[in-house]
Amino acid sequence: MSAAYCRLAPGDPIHGLYHDTEYGFPTDEESVLFERLMLEINQAGLSWATILKKRAAFRVAFADFAVDRVAAFGPAEIDRLLADPGIIRNRLKIDAATENARRLHALRQSHGSFARWLDAHHPRSPEAWTQLFRRTFRFTGGQIVGEFLMSVGYLPGAHEPDCPVFARILELSPPWSRAAEHSPLSA
């Protein structure tokens, strides 16, 4: 998505609530971070509207994105997911969800949480973030990584500066704004 989303989403029955209350808002909640990453992975090759329409089914299918539960999914759960018409039934994306949940366990060991891992590596260029994500997670190309990081406040660009949501997000001091305050360019 681009900042043009600010012109298209408000008032839209599919996009409006996500735009107004989630997109670009910083969070350190593990299940929210995991959900956003998995939704971005599942969006690859599809529209964001498709993902938002299926979001409730994704939450049920993936145990409300509880990392420990998804990490424990075995062959029976994978078969159940592949048969679930409410989600995107792509084996690579489903395998990425379970494996990425397992990899989040390693991040807990090394950094305490997914959010702390993100904070430890922030700020980075979009290209450096993509390289880091490709080394750490599965199914994480540049667009997926960029949208994920924008959606949770680590990269700017989720909203136009004249969008009313932009000011609300800025009040929350998202990571991208803190990085800009300390940038040599802002001195």
N, C-alpha and C positions, 0 to 999 in steps of 0.2 A: 504494500500500500504506500501511497505517498501522501504528502500533506494535502493533496486534492481531496482526500477523504473527508476533510473538514467541510467541504462544500457539498459533498454527496450524502454523508451519513446522518447529520442531524435530522431528526424526525422520521428517518427511515425505519420501518418496522423490524428489519433484520439487523441493520448496522448501527442504528441510533444509540441504543443503550451501551453497546460495546465502545463506541466512539466517545460517548459522554462520561463514562464511569470507569473504563479500564485501559483503553489504548493509550500508552505512554505514561501511565501512572506507575511510580516506583513501588516495588514490593520486595519483601525479603521472605515471604511465606513460601516454603518449599513446594507445597502442592500447587500453588499458583504458578510459580516458575516452571515446574515440570509440565503442568497443563499447557502453558503458553508454548513451550518448546515442542511438545507433542502435537499441538494444533498446527503450528507452523510447518512441522514436518509433514503432517497429513495434508496440508494445503498445497504442497508442491504439485504442480500440474493441474490444479483445480482452482475454483474461485473461493474467495474468502466467504462469500454468502453461503456456499455449500457447507463449509466448515461450521459457520455459526448456526445454520439450521440443524446440523447434526451434533451440536455441542452437548446437549443434554444426554444423548445416547452415548457419546464418548465418555462422559462422566460416569455413567452407569457401567459401561463396558470396562473401563479402566479404574474401577474402585475409587472414584472421586480423586484420581491421580495421587493416591497415597503411595509414595515411593516404595515403601517396604512391601506393600501388597503386590504392586506391579512387578517388583523385582523377584518375587516368589512365583510368578506365573510360570507354569510348566506346559508340557504338550497339550494337556486337556484344555487349559485356558486359551492357548493359542488356537486350537481347533474351534473353540467356542467363539473367539473373536473373528476368525476367518468366515464363520457362518452367520455373523451378526449383520443384518442388512441396515442397521441404524448407523454404522460407522463406515469408514473407508476400509474395505477388505483387501488390503495390499499386504502380502506377507513381509516384504522388506520394511514397510512402515511399522507393522505390528512387532516384528523382531527388533526394530530400532527402539520402540517404546520399552520393551522388557529389558533389553541390554542397557539402554541409557539409564533406566532406574537402577540397575546394578552398578553402573559407573558412578552414580550419585552417592552410593555407599562409600566408594573410594574417596570422593571429594569430602565427605563428612570426616573421614579419617585424617585427611591431609589439611583441611581448612575449617572444619566444624560444620559447614553447611554449603549449599549451592550458592546462596547469596554471598557468603564470605569469600568463596572462590571467585565469583564475579568481581567483587570489590578488590580482591588481591591483584587482579589482572587489569583493573581499570585505571586510567584510560588507555585505550589502544586504538589504532586505526581500524576501520572495517576489515581491511585485508588481514591484519594481524589477529583480529578476533576470529575470523574465519579459519585461519591456520590453527589457532588454539583449539577451536571447537572440533575441527576435523581430527586433531590428535586425541581429543578427549571423548567425543561422542560419535555415534553413528548417524548417518543420513543428515549431515549438516553442511550443506553448501552455502555459498555466499548470501544468496537471497534469504534463505531460511534463517541464517545467523543474524543478518541485518534486521530483518523484521522482528525476530525474537527480541533482540537487544533494544530496538526502538519501542517495542510494546511494553517493556518493563523498565524503561527509563535510562538505559545505559548509553544509548545513542540518541542524538537529537533528530527531529524531523517528523515525529508522529503528528504534530499539529502545526498549523500556520500560526505565526505570532499574533495575528488578529482574531484567531479562534478563541472564544470564551474559555474553552477547556485549557488552552495553553497557560493562561494565568493561574488557573487552579493547580495545574501540575507544577508550575514554577514555584508556587508557595510551598510545595512538598520537598523542594530541593532535590530533584532527581540527580542521579550520579552524573549525567552529562552536564548539568548546570554547575555542579561543584567543580568538575574538571575544567570548565571554561573559566571559572573564577581564578583558578590557579595556573592557567595557561600563560606562557610568556607573551602570547599575542594579546592577552587582556591587560597586561601591565602597562 
